[in-house]
Amino acid sequence: MTGTPSIPPAAQPDRAGPATSWGAVPPPLPPQPPVQKPSRRKAWLTHGATAFVALIFGAAIGGNGDSGSAANSARPAPAVTVTKTADASAPKPAATVTETAKETVTAKPKPTKKPGLPDTIDGDGQYLVGEDIQAGTYKTAGPENDNFGLGCYWARNKNASGEMGAIIANDNITGQSRVTVNKGEYFETKGCLKWERVG
């Protein structure tokens, strides 16, 4: 398909006159009449009229719901909620409470010392050491005055049988004497003055 080559615009004939080149300057426009500014008086009137219309229109809209009816005038105003933020910069000091406690204390009586075993032997008989008398060393001044010269007899016994085989130690004394007895033994005395524990 063959086409006709296009002719550049510069080569096209101008209907109004001779052909112009592509870079030619167009002819100047004819002079325009000067534009007149509106007068200040006219501008003030225009703006004033617009403001007045807007005022009337706003009053009509705002007053449309409140036409003076009794039902509308008695309606309560909406509640306004105001939220205040507490100042947390300086906390209040905590209150100090001082309590004085009164306590009644009842003093417990001191326990009375249980009576211990006797540490003296006064009279004839057999005494279980650790139950009837305390263990230790006892001293006597000797025989009683009215013993008719028989002296004072003492014995340490294994038991209270009275047999000869039960005797651990014994003696007849006529003066002062000491005897040491141990727990579990039987101490027998006859015709002696008081025995007193000395150790």
C-alpha positions as CSV (number, residue, x, y, z in Angstrom):
1,M,0.0,0.0,0.0
2,T,1.5,3.3,-1.0
3,G,0.6,6.6,0.6
4,T,1.0,10.1,-0.4
5,P,3.8,11.9,1.4
6,S,2.7,14.6,3.8
7,I,3.6,18.1,3.2
8,P,5.3,20.0,6.1
9,P,3.2,22.9,7.4
10,A,5.7,25.4,6.2
11,A,5.0,24.4,2.7
12,Q,1.3,24.5,3.0
13,P,-0.3,27.7,1.6
14,D,-1.9,30.1,4.0
15,R,-5.4,31.0,3.1
16,A,-5.0,34.5,4.4
17,G,-1.8,35.2,2.7
18,P,1.5,33.7,1.6
19,A,3.0,30.6,3.1
20,T,4.6,31.1,6.5
21,S,7.6,29.3,7.9
22,W,7.5,27.0,10.9
23,G,9.4,29.4,13.1
24,A,7.6,32.6,12.2
25,V,6.1,34.9,15.0
26,P,2.3,35.3,14.9
27,P,0.9,38.7,14.4
28,P,-0.1,40.8,17.5
29,L,-3.6,40.7,18.8
30,P,-5.8,43.8,18.4
31,P,-6.0,46.1,21.5
32,Q,-8.6,45.3,24.2
33,P,-10.7,47.8,25.9
34,P,-9.5,48.5,29.6
35,V,-11.2,46.5,32.4
36,Q,-13.0,48.8,34.8
37,K,-12.8,48.0,38.6
38,P,-16.1,48.0,40.4
39,S,-16.5,50.9,42.7
40,R,-16.1,50.5,46.5
41,R,-19.6,51.5,47.1
42,K,-21.0,48.8,44.9
43,A,-18.7,46.2,46.6
44,W,-19.9,47.2,50.1
45,L,-23.5,46.9,49.0
46,T,-22.9,43.5,47.6
47,H,-21.2,42.2,50.6
48,G,-23.7,43.8,53.0
49,A,-26.6,42.3,51.2
50,T,-25.0,38.8,51.3
51,A,-24.3,39.1,55.0
52,F,-27.9,40.3,55.7
53,V,-29.4,37.3,53.7
54,A,-27.1,34.9,55.6
55,L,-28.2,36.4,58.9
56,I,-31.9,36.1,58.1
57,F,-31.4,32.5,56.8
58,G,-29.5,31.5,60.0
59,A,-32.1,33.0,62.3
60,A,-34.8,31.2,60.4
61,I,-33.0,27.9,60.8
62,G,-32.1,28.4,64.5
63,G,-35.5,29.6,65.5
64,N,-37.5,27.0,63.6
65,G,-37.4,24.5,66.4
66,D,-38.0,27.0,69.2
67,S,-41.2,28.8,68.1
68,G,-42.2,29.5,71.7
69,S,-44.3,26.5,72.4
70,A,-44.7,25.6,76.1
71,A,-43.6,22.0,75.5
72,N,-40.3,23.0,74.0
73,S,-39.6,25.7,76.7
74,A,-40.1,23.2,79.5
75,R,-37.5,20.8,78.2
76,P,-34.5,20.5,80.5
77,A,-31.2,21.7,79.3
78,P,-28.7,18.9,78.5
79,A,-26.4,17.9,81.4
80,V,-22.8,19.0,81.0
81,T,-20.1,16.6,82.4
82,V,-16.9,18.2,83.6
83,T,-14.0,15.9,84.2
84,K,-11.2,17.1,86.6
85,T,-7.9,15.5,86.7
86,A,-6.5,15.1,90.1
87,D,-3.0,16.6,90.7
88,A,-0.8,13.5,91.3
89,S,2.4,15.4,91.7
90,A,2.3,15.6,95.5
91,P,0.7,12.7,97.3
92,K,-0.8,13.4,100.7
93,P,1.2,11.9,103.6
94,A,-0.3,8.8,105.2
95,A,-2.0,9.3,108.5
96,T,0.0,7.9,111.5
97,V,-2.0,6.1,114.1
98,T,-0.5,5.3,117.5
99,E,-2.1,2.7,119.5
100,T,-1.3,1.9,123.1
101,A,-2.0,-1.6,124.0
102,K,-2.8,-2.5,127.6
103,E,-2.1,-6.0,128.6
104,T,-2.9,-7.5,131.9
105,V,-0.3,-10.0,133.0
106,T,-1.1,-12.3,135.8
107,A,2.0,-13.4,137.6
108,K,2.3,-17.1,138.0
109,P,3.2,-18.1,141.5
110,K,6.6,-19.7,141.9
111,P,6.3,-23.4,142.2
112,T,6.9,-24.5,145.7
113,K,9.9,-26.7,146.1
114,K,8.8,-30.2,146.5
115,P,9.9,-31.5,149.9
116,G,13.0,-33.6,149.3
117,L,14.0,-36.6,151.1
118,P,15.1,-36.1,154.7
119,D,18.7,-35.5,155.3
120,T,18.5,-36.5,158.9
121,I,17.8,-39.8,160.6
122,D,16.2,-39.5,164.0
123,G,15.3,-42.9,165.6
124,D,16.0,-46.6,165.2
125,G,15.0,-48.5,162.1
126,Q,15.9,-49.4,158.5
127,Y,15.8,-46.7,155.8
128,L,16.0,-47.2,152.1
129,V,18.5,-44.8,150.6
130,G,17.0,-42.8,147.8
131,E,13.5,-43.3,149.0
132,D,13.5,-42.8,152.8
133,I,16.7,-40.8,153.1
134,Q,19.1,-39.1,150.7
135,A,22.3,-40.8,149.7
136,G,25.5,-39.3,151.1
137,T,27.7,-39.1,154.2
138,Y,26.0,-39.0,157.6
139,K,27.5,-38.1,161.0
140,T,26.3,-38.9,164.5
141,A,27.5,-37.9,168.0
142,G,27.4,-41.5,169.2
143,P,25.1,-43.6,171.4
144,E,22.2,-42.3,173.4
145,N,22.8,-41.6,177.1
146,D,20.4,-44.3,178.3
147,N,21.6,-47.1,176.1
148,F,23.1,-48.8,179.2
149,G,26.6,-48.9,177.7
150,L,25.6,-51.1,174.8
151,G,26.9,-48.5,172.3
152,C,25.4,-47.5,168.9
153,Y,24.9,-50.0,166.1
154,W,24.7,-49.2,162.4
155,A,24.8,-51.3,159.3
156,R,24.7,-50.9,155.5
157,N,22.5,-53.8,154.0
158,K,21.8,-55.0,150.5
159,N,18.2,-55.7,151.5
160,A,15.8,-55.6,154.5
161,S,15.9,-59.3,155.1
162,G,17.9,-59.0,158.3
163,E,20.1,-62.0,157.4
164,M,23.9,-62.0,157.9
165,G,24.5,-62.3,154.1
166,A,22.7,-59.0,153.4
167,I,25.2,-56.9,155.4
168,I,27.6,-54.8,153.4
169,A,29.3,-53.1,156.4
170,N,28.4,-52.5,160.1
171,D,29.9,-51.3,163.4
172,N,29.2,-50.8,167.1
173,I,30.4,-47.3,168.1
174,T,30.8,-45.6,171.4
175,G,31.6,-42.1,170.1
176,Q,31.3,-39.9,167.2
177,S,31.1,-41.6,163.8
178,R,30.5,-41.1,160.0
179,V,28.9,-43.5,157.5
180,T,28.5,-43.1,153.7
181,V,25.4,-44.7,152.2
182,N,24.5,-45.2,148.5
183,K,21.2,-45.2,146.7
184,G,19.5,-48.6,146.8
185,E,21.1,-49.7,150.0
186,Y,19.3,-50.1,153.4
187,F,20.8,-48.1,156.3
188,E,20.1,-49.6,159.7
189,T,20.6,-47.7,163.0
190,K,20.0,-48.7,166.6
191,G,20.7,-46.8,169.9
192,C,22.3,-43.9,168.2
193,L,21.8,-40.1,168.4
194,K,20.5,-38.2,165.4
195,W,22.3,-38.8,162.1
196,E,22.8,-35.6,160.0
197,R,23.9,-35.6,156.4
198,V,27.1,-33.7,156.0
199,G,28.1,-34.5,152.4
